[in-house]
Every structure is written in C-alpha cells, then in structure tokens.
Amino acid sequence: MKNHEEYENPISPSEFDMEDFHENKVYAALSYLIFFLPFITCPKSLYARYHANQGLVLLISAMLVWVITFLIGWIPVLGWLVSSLLHLTLLIFVIVGIYHALTNKKEPLPIIGKFQMIS
C-alpha cells in the first residue's frame, strides 16, 4: 500500500539516477523557459519530467502575476512597486530552477514548487 506522500508526488526526486541527469540536464533546464520541451525530447526521463512540472507551475504563477499586475498596475507607486517585485521574484525563480536543473539539485522552487501538475 502506498503512503499519502507517494500519491502527492509521483515524480520523486530520489528516483533520479546520474545517467538520467547527465543525458537530460539541458532539457530539464530549458523546461523553465519552455515547460513542454522535455515531453518532446526525452519523454521517459524522470529528471526532466520533474523540472518540466516545476516549469509548468512557474508558467501558471507567471500568468497569475500578469493578472495581478494588470489589476493593480494602475495604482500609482504601490501598483508599480508590487508589480516590479512580483516580476523580479519570477525572474529569480527561473534562475533558481535552471541552476537546480543544471547542478542535479532535487529541490522544489521556493513557495510554488510544492505543487504537482504533471504525473
């Protein structure tokens, strides 16, 4: 019987092997810019799928940030400040994700990385 944690995250970082990492790290890193790329180039790679999931969560977060900045962007100073901080945060998440993918880090993105969209 599987425990609750296995159902939440079917792509467990502990399942990656070094061969998978070396063969697919570039595709995993690119998934933070084009999340579906690993499904085309290396569909069986658990490593690339894990990072593709992180890329998809990042894309959904970017869409939410776009909506938020659209709604509050008209507020002088406060709206611009919040919009700038949210966009900077997204940029930092992209950089962190690419770094994790290229260095075999099996850590989710801060704040948003706990969500599992792809199984």
BAPAMAR-760782 format. One record per residue: residue in one letter; x, y, z of N, C-alpha, C in turn; residue number from 1. Coordinates in steps of 0.02 Angstrom, whole numbers, plus 50000, padded with zeros to 5 digits. Layout:
<rs>
+------+-------+-------+-------+-------+-------+-------+-------+-------+-------+-----+
| type |   n.X |   n.Y |   n.Z |  ca.X |  ca.Y |  ca.Z |   c.X |   c.Y |   c.Z | seq |
+------+-------+-------+-------+-------+-------+-------+-------+-------+-------+-----+
|    A |     X |     Y |     Z |     X |     Y |     Z |     X |     Y |     Z | NUM |
...
+------+-------+-------+-------+-------+-------+-------+-------+-------+-------+-----+
</rs>
This chain:
<rs>
+------+-------+-------+-------+-------+-------+-------+-------+-------+-------+-----+
| type |   n.X |   n.Y |   n.Z |  ca.X |  ca.Y |  ca.Z |   c.X |   c.Y |   c.Z | seq |
+------+-------+-------+-------+-------+-------+-------+-------+-------+-------+-----+
|    M | 50042 | 49941 | 50000 | 50000 | 50000 | 50000 | 50044 | 50062 | 50000 |   1 |
|    K | 50029 | 50109 | 49957 | 50068 | 50171 | 49952 | 50046 | 50219 | 50007 |   2 |
|    N | 50096 | 50256 | 50033 | 50078 | 50306 | 50082 | 50053 | 50369 | 50048 |   3 |
|    H | 50026 | 50414 | 50087 | 49996 | 50476 | 50060 | 50046 | 50517 | 50021 |   4 |
|    E | 50109 | 50519 | 50042 | 50160 | 50560 | 50010 | 50174 | 50536 | 49938 |   5 |
|    E | 50171 | 50471 | 49926 | 50184 | 50445 | 49860 | 50130 | 50467 | 49810 |   6 |
|    Y | 50068 | 50473 | 49833 | 50015 | 50496 | 49789 | 50021 | 50569 | 49772 |   7 |
|    E | 50046 | 50609 | 49819 | 50053 | 50681 | 49808 | 50107 | 50696 | 49757 |   8 |
|    N | 50161 | 50659 | 49758 | 50218 | 50675 | 49715 | 50243 | 50611 | 49681 |   9 |
|    P | 50210 | 50591 | 49627 | 50231 | 50529 | 49594 | 50300 | 50534 | 49562 |  10 |
|    I | 50324 | 50594 | 49549 | 50392 | 50601 | 49521 | 50438 | 50621 | 49579 |  11 |
|    S | 50461 | 50572 | 49614 | 50503 | 50584 | 49673 | 50575 | 50600 | 49652 |  12 |
|    P | 50604 | 50652 | 49678 | 50673 | 50669 | 49661 | 50722 | 50613 | 49677 |  13 |
|    S | 50707 | 50570 | 49726 | 50753 | 50517 | 49744 | 50757 | 50463 | 49691 |  14 |
|    E | 50711 | 50463 | 49643 | 50711 | 50412 | 49590 | 50759 | 50428 | 49533 |  15 |
|    F | 50789 | 50487 | 49532 | 50833 | 50505 | 49478 | 50898 | 50468 | 49484 |  16 |
|    D | 50926 | 50450 | 49427 | 50993 | 50423 | 49428 | 51040 | 50470 | 49392 |  17 |
|    M | 51104 | 50460 | 49401 | 51153 | 50506 | 49373 | 51154 | 50503 | 49297 |  18 |
|    E | 51141 | 50446 | 49267 | 51139 | 50441 | 49194 | 51082 | 50483 | 49166 |  19 |
|    D | 51025 | 50480 | 49198 | 50967 | 50520 | 49177 | 50985 | 50594 | 49182 |  20 |
|    F | 51017 | 50613 | 49237 | 51038 | 50683 | 49247 | 51085 | 50706 | 49191 |  21 |
|    H | 51138 | 50667 | 49178 | 51187 | 50688 | 49128 | 51158 | 50691 | 49058 |  22 |
|    E | 51112 | 50646 | 49041 | 51083 | 50645 | 48974 | 51031 | 50701 | 48963 |  23 |
|    N | 50998 | 50723 | 49016 | 50940 | 50766 | 49008 | 50942 | 50832 | 49046 |  24 |
|    K | 50999 | 50850 | 49074 | 51002 | 50910 | 49115 | 50988 | 50974 | 49074 |  25 |
|    V | 51009 | 50975 | 49011 | 50997 | 51035 | 48970 | 50922 | 51042 | 48956 |  26 |
|    Y | 50889 | 50987 | 48940 | 50817 | 50990 | 48928 | 50779 | 51007 | 48992 |  27 |
|    A | 50804 | 50982 | 49048 | 50773 | 50999 | 49112 | 50780 | 51074 | 49126 |  28 |
|    A | 50838 | 51102 | 49112 | 50849 | 51174 | 49123 | 50805 | 51215 | 49075 |  29 |
|    L | 50800 | 51193 | 49013 | 50759 | 51230 | 48965 | 50684 | 51226 | 48981 |  30 |
|    S | 50665 | 51178 | 49021 | 50594 | 51172 | 49038 | 50570 | 51231 | 49080 |  31 |
|    Y | 50615 | 51270 | 49108 | 50594 | 51330 | 49145 | 50577 | 51387 | 49097 |  32 |
|    L | 50595 | 51379 | 49035 | 50578 | 51428 | 48983 | 50523 | 51402 | 48937 |  33 |
|    I | 50526 | 51337 | 48922 | 50476 | 51303 | 48879 | 50459 | 51237 | 48915 |  34 |
|    F | 50409 | 51238 | 48958 | 50398 | 51182 | 49003 | 50385 | 51115 | 48968 |  35 |
|    F | 50357 | 51116 | 48908 | 50338 | 51053 | 48875 | 50396 | 51023 | 48835 |  36 |
|    L | 50452 | 51056 | 48829 | 50508 | 51031 | 48789 | 50530 | 50960 | 48809 |  37 |
|    P | 50536 | 50944 | 48874 | 50556 | 50875 | 48892 | 50508 | 50822 | 48868 |  38 |
|    F | 50444 | 50838 | 48860 | 50396 | 50788 | 48836 | 50408 | 50770 | 48763 |  39 |
|    I | 50440 | 50815 | 48727 | 50455 | 50803 | 48657 | 50523 | 50770 | 48649 |  40 |
|    T | 50573 | 50794 | 48686 | 50642 | 50772 | 48677 | 50661 | 50711 | 48719 |  41 |
|    C | 50634 | 50705 | 48779 | 50653 | 50649 | 48822 | 50593 | 50630 | 48867 |  42 |
|    P | 50541 | 50602 | 48837 | 50479 | 50590 | 48874 | 50484 | 50539 | 48931 |  43 |
|    K | 50535 | 50497 | 48931 | 50541 | 50446 | 48983 | 50586 | 50467 | 49041 |  44 |
|    S | 50614 | 50525 | 49037 | 50660 | 50549 | 49088 | 50623 | 50575 | 49149 |  45 |
|    L | 50632 | 50543 | 49206 | 50600 | 50567 | 49268 | 50630 | 50633 | 49289 |  46 |
|    Y | 50695 | 50641 | 49277 | 50729 | 50704 | 49295 | 50700 | 50762 | 49256 |  47 |
|    A | 50693 | 50755 | 49191 | 50666 | 50808 | 49150 | 50592 | 50821 | 49166 |  48 |
|    R | 50555 | 50767 | 49180 | 50483 | 50775 | 49197 | 50475 | 50814 | 49262 |  49 |
|    Y | 50519 | 50801 | 49311 | 50516 | 50837 | 49374 | 50524 | 50912 | 49362 |  50 |
|    H | 50574 | 50930 | 49322 | 50587 | 51000 | 49308 | 50535 | 51030 | 49261 |  51 |
|    A | 50506 | 50989 | 49217 | 50451 | 51013 | 49175 | 50391 | 51031 | 49218 |  52 |
|    N | 50378 | 50991 | 49270 | 50324 | 51007 | 49317 | 50339 | 51074 | 49351 |  53 |
|    Q | 50400 | 51085 | 49372 | 50418 | 51148 | 49403 | 50410 | 51206 | 49354 |  54 |
|    G | 50428 | 51194 | 49291 | 50420 | 51245 | 49240 | 50347 | 51262 | 49227 |  55 |
|    L | 50303 | 51211 | 49228 | 50232 | 51223 | 49219 | 50203 | 51263 | 49277 |  56 |
|    V | 50222 | 51245 | 49337 | 50199 | 51283 | 49396 | 50223 | 51355 | 49392 |  57 |
|    L | 50284 | 51364 | 49368 | 50311 | 51432 | 49359 | 50271 | 51470 | 49306 |  58 |
|    L | 50253 | 51437 | 49252 | 50213 | 51470 | 49200 | 50144 | 51490 | 49227 |  59 |
|    I | 50112 | 51447 | 49264 | 50047 | 51463 | 49294 | 50054 | 51522 | 49342 |  60 |
|    S | 50108 | 51521 | 49381 | 50121 | 51577 | 49427 | 50132 | 51642 | 49389 |  61 |
|    A | 50167 | 51638 | 49332 | 50179 | 51697 | 49292 | 50113 | 51725 | 49265 |  62 |
|    M | 50067 | 51681 | 49246 | 50001 | 51704 | 49223 | 49963 | 51738 | 49279 |  63 |
|    L | 49967 | 51711 | 49339 | 49934 | 51743 | 49396 | 49965 | 51811 | 49411 |  64 |
|    V | 50031 | 51815 | 49406 | 50065 | 51879 | 49417 | 50043 | 51929 | 49364 |  65 |
|    W | 50035 | 51906 | 49302 | 50012 | 51951 | 49249 | 49944 | 51980 | 49266 |  66 |
|    V | 49899 | 51936 | 49289 | 49831 | 51960 | 49307 | 49835 | 52008 | 49365 |  67 |
|    I | 49873 | 51992 | 49416 | 49879 | 52036 | 49474 | 49908 | 52103 | 49454 |  68 |
|    T | 49961 | 52103 | 49414 | 49992 | 52167 | 49394 | 49945 | 52206 | 49348 |  69 |
|    F | 49904 | 52172 | 49309 | 49855 | 52207 | 49268 | 49804 | 52243 | 49312 |  70 |
|    L | 49783 | 52209 | 49365 | 49732 | 52237 | 49408 | 49757 | 52293 | 49453 |  71 |
|    I | 49819 | 52287 | 49478 | 49844 | 52338 | 49524 | 49894 | 52385 | 49492 |  72 |
|    G | 49911 | 52374 | 49430 | 49961 | 52415 | 49397 | 49942 | 52488 | 49389 |  73 |
|    W | 49878 | 52502 | 49390 | 49855 | 52571 | 49381 | 49861 | 52612 | 49445 |  74 |
|    I | 49875 | 52579 | 49502 | 49883 | 52616 | 49565 | 49953 | 52648 | 49565 |  75 |
|    P | 49956 | 52714 | 49568 | 50022 | 52747 | 49567 | 50066 | 52723 | 49625 |  76 |
|    V | 50128 | 52715 | 49610 | 50182 | 52696 | 49655 | 50171 | 52626 | 49685 |  77 |
|    L | 50120 | 52614 | 49724 | 50109 | 52549 | 49756 | 50100 | 52494 | 49703 |  78 |
|    G | 50060 | 52506 | 49653 | 50049 | 52457 | 49600 | 50113 | 52443 | 49561 |  79 |
|    W | 50150 | 52495 | 49547 | 50212 | 52486 | 49510 | 50264 | 52449 | 49552 |  80 |
|    L | 50267 | 52465 | 49616 | 50314 | 52432 | 49661 | 50298 | 52357 | 49667 |  81 |
|    V | 50234 | 52342 | 49680 | 50213 | 52272 | 49686 | 50225 | 52234 | 49621 |  82 |
|    S | 50208 | 52265 | 49566 | 50219 | 52233 | 49500 | 50293 | 52218 | 49489 |  83 |
|    S | 50335 | 52266 | 49504 | 50407 | 52256 | 49496 | 50434 | 52200 | 49540 |  84 |
|    L | 50412 | 52199 | 49602 | 50434 | 52146 | 49648 | 50410 | 52077 | 49626 |  85 |
|    L | 50349 | 52072 | 49602 | 50323 | 52008 | 49578 | 50362 | 51984 | 49517 |  86 |
|    H | 50376 | 52028 | 49470 | 50414 | 52009 | 49411 | 50486 | 51990 | 49429 |  87 |
|    L | 50516 | 52025 | 49475 | 50583 | 52008 | 49498 | 50584 | 51940 | 49531 |  88 |
|    T | 50532 | 51926 | 49570 | 50527 | 51860 | 49603 | 50522 | 51804 | 49551 |  89 |
|    L | 50483 | 51815 | 49498 | 50478 | 51764 | 49445 | 50545 | 51754 | 49411 |  90 |
|    L | 50581 | 51807 | 49398 | 50647 | 51801 | 49367 | 50694 | 51762 | 49412 |  91 |
|    I | 50692 | 51775 | 49477 | 50734 | 51737 | 49524 | 50715 | 51664 | 49523 |  92 |
|    F | 50650 | 51648 | 49521 | 50628 | 51579 | 49519 | 50654 | 51543 | 49456 |  93 |
|    V | 50653 | 51578 | 49399 | 50679 | 51549 | 49337 | 50754 | 51533 | 49345 |  94 |
|    I | 50791 | 51579 | 49372 | 50863 | 51570 | 49382 | 50876 | 51512 | 49430 |  95 |
|    V | 50840 | 51510 | 49485 | 50848 | 51456 | 49534 | 50831 | 51389 | 49502 |  96 |
|    G | 50777 | 51386 | 49464 | 50757 | 51323 | 49432 | 50809 | 51299 | 49382 |  97 |
|    I | 50835 | 51343 | 49341 | 50887 | 51324 | 49293 | 50949 | 51301 | 49330 |  98 |
|    Y | 50967 | 51335 | 49383 | 51025 | 51315 | 49423 | 51014 | 51245 | 49451 |  99 |
|    H | 50956 | 51232 | 49480 | 50941 | 51166 | 49507 | 50946 | 51112 | 49454 | 100 |
|    A | 50918 | 51126 | 49395 | 50919 | 51076 | 49341 | 50989 | 51061 | 49317 | 101 |
|    L | 51032 | 51111 | 49314 | 51100 | 51101 | 49288 | 51148 | 51072 | 49340 | 102 |
|    T | 51130 | 51076 | 49403 | 51176 | 51052 | 49455 | 51148 | 50991 | 49493 | 103 |
|    N | 51098 | 50958 | 49465 | 51068 | 50898 | 49494 | 51038 | 50910 | 49563 | 104 |
|    K | 51012 | 50969 | 49573 | 50976 | 50984 | 49635 | 50906 | 50958 | 49629 | 105 |
|    K | 50883 | 50925 | 49679 | 50816 | 50896 | 49677 | 50772 | 50932 | 49727 | 106 |
|    E | 50774 | 50997 | 49724 | 50735 | 51038 | 49770 | 50681 | 51076 | 49731 | 107 |
|    P | 50622 | 51080 | 49759 | 50569 | 51119 | 49725 | 50584 | 51193 | 49729 | 108 |
|    L | 50553 | 51230 | 49684 | 50559 | 51303 | 49686 | 50531 | 51330 | 49751 | 109 |
|    P | 50558 | 51385 | 49775 | 50530 | 51414 | 49837 | 50456 | 51433 | 49827 | 110 |
|    I | 50417 | 51424 | 49877 | 50347 | 51443 | 49882 | 50302 | 51404 | 49835 | 111 |
|    I | 50315 | 51404 | 49770 | 50269 | 51374 | 49721 | 50287 | 51303 | 49701 | 112 |
|    G | 50346 | 51279 | 49718 | 50370 | 51215 | 49694 | 50338 | 51154 | 49723 | 113 |
|    K | 50298 | 51162 | 49774 | 50267 | 51103 | 49806 | 50208 | 51076 | 49766 | 114 |
|    F | 50183 | 51113 | 49717 | 50125 | 51091 | 49679 | 50145 | 51042 | 49625 | 115 |
|    Q | 50106 | 50989 | 49618 | 50119 | 50936 | 49570 | 50066 | 50939 | 49516 | 116 |
|    M | 50085 | 50960 | 49455 | 50038 | 50965 | 49400 | 50044 | 50907 | 49351 | 117 |
|    I | 50103 | 50879 | 49346 | 50118 | 50827 | 49298 | 50135 | 50763 | 49336 | 118 |
|    S | 50103 | 50708 | 49316 | 50119 | 50644 | 49349 | 50157 | 50599 | 49302 | 119 |
+------+-------+-------+-------+-------+-------+-------+-------+-------+-------+-----+
</rs>
